[in-house]
Amino acid sequence: TAMKPLSFCIILIISSTAFGLSDFQVLQELYATTNGGQWKNSSGWASLSSSNYCSAYGITCESNRVTEIVLAENNLNGTLTTNIEFLSELVVLDLRVNLLSGPMPPQLGKLKKLRDLFLYENSFSGPIPKEHANMTSLFIYKVQNNLLEG
């Protein structure tokens, strides 16, 4: 009987890894990696749960899937989580005029529905990832006024 709980745990780990993170988990990570407690407006983020994440400031959802993140000029400070790739229904990502740094995640290229990307006036550095060319629905791509190459 001791093996049943262990095998159950292993199945959960495998299925969680195979399907990626939930939208809620990605938002939790976004808050943590961008110093969420210091945001200008973090309404709903500190008490984020799997049942209320769609009502957090700057988040728009359709059918409980995140479609828009608009946190422009909100004092986000840190790095953009590479797990953003799991927000497969994301259409708008607006993080302009913040203090985000480090490389731009190549994983953004996996967001096939992303239409509008605003990352300008941050401190992203390094090359613009070639994977960004894979965003086939992209209409607006504004990344100026960073420390980017290429």
Order of alpha helices (4+ residues) and beta strands (2+ residues): alpha-alpha-beta-beta-beta-beta-beta-beta-beta-beta-beta
